[in-house]
Amino acid sequence: KVGADKIWASIIKKYNTLPKVSKVNPDLTDYTTNKALEGVFKMIAVEEKIIRTDLNSRSTTLLQNVFAIQDKK
């Protein structure tokens, strides 16, 4: 309603014309969606590392069964 997407697009289109800059997506909705997904996948990676390295974090039967073969090594 306030036009932030149009302001963003205008500013970023000008920014993207500068030499030697990393190009930024001028579509605000697409940009924020992608950044949110990056954050979600980063947190999944953090949790997965904990589950893979800390035996005590495998508190459910499902996780214990999934990693049973790995734990025997």
C-alpha positions as CSV (number, residue, x, y, z in Angstrom):
1,K,0.0,0.0,0.0
2,V,2.8,2.4,0.7
3,G,4.8,1.6,-2.5
4,A,7.9,0.2,-0.9
5,D,8.2,-2.3,-3.7
6,K,8.3,0.5,-6.3
7,I,10.8,2.5,-4.3
8,W,13.0,-0.6,-3.8
9,A,12.9,-1.5,-7.5
10,S,13.8,2.0,-8.6
11,I,16.8,2.2,-6.1
12,I,18.0,-1.2,-7.0
13,K,17.8,-0.8,-10.7
14,K,20.0,2.3,-10.4
15,Y,22.4,0.4,-8.0
16,N,22.7,-2.4,-10.5
17,T,23.9,0.0,-13.2
18,L,27.0,0.8,-11.1
19,P,30.2,-1.0,-12.2
20,K,31.8,-3.7,-10.1
21,V,28.8,-4.3,-7.8
22,S,27.1,-7.5,-7.0
23,K,23.7,-7.3,-8.7
24,V,20.7,-7.3,-6.5
25,N,17.2,-8.6,-7.4
26,P,14.9,-5.5,-8.0
27,D,11.8,-7.6,-7.3
28,L,11.3,-7.0,-3.5
29,T,8.9,-9.9,-3.0
30,D,11.2,-12.3,-4.8
31,Y,14.2,-10.9,-3.0
32,T,12.7,-11.2,0.5
33,T,11.3,-14.7,-0.3
34,N,14.8,-15.9,-1.4
35,K,16.5,-14.4,1.7
36,A,13.9,-16.0,4.0
37,L,14.5,-19.4,2.3
38,E,18.3,-18.9,2.7
39,G,17.8,-18.4,6.4
40,V,15.5,-21.4,6.7
41,F,18.0,-23.7,5.0
42,K,20.9,-22.3,7.0
43,M,19.0,-23.1,10.2
44,I,18.2,-26.6,8.9
45,A,21.9,-27.1,8.2
46,V,22.8,-26.0,11.8
47,E,20.3,-28.4,13.3
48,E,21.4,-31.2,11.0
49,K,25.0,-30.8,12.1
50,I,24.0,-31.0,15.7
51,I,21.9,-34.2,15.1
52,R,24.8,-35.8,13.2
53,T,27.5,-35.0,15.7
54,D,25.7,-35.0,19.1
55,L,24.2,-38.4,20.0
56,N,22.2,-36.9,22.8
57,S,20.3,-34.7,20.4
58,R,18.7,-37.7,18.8
59,S,15.9,-37.8,21.3
60,T,13.2,-39.4,19.2
61,T,13.0,-43.0,18.2
62,L,12.8,-42.0,14.5
63,L,16.1,-40.1,14.7
64,Q,17.7,-43.0,16.6
65,N,16.6,-45.4,13.9
66,V,17.7,-43.2,11.1
67,F,21.2,-42.9,12.5
68,A,21.5,-46.4,13.9
69,I,23.9,-47.6,11.2
70,Q,26.1,-44.5,11.4
71,D,26.3,-44.9,15.2
72,K,27.6,-48.5,15.0
73,K,30.7,-47.4,13.1
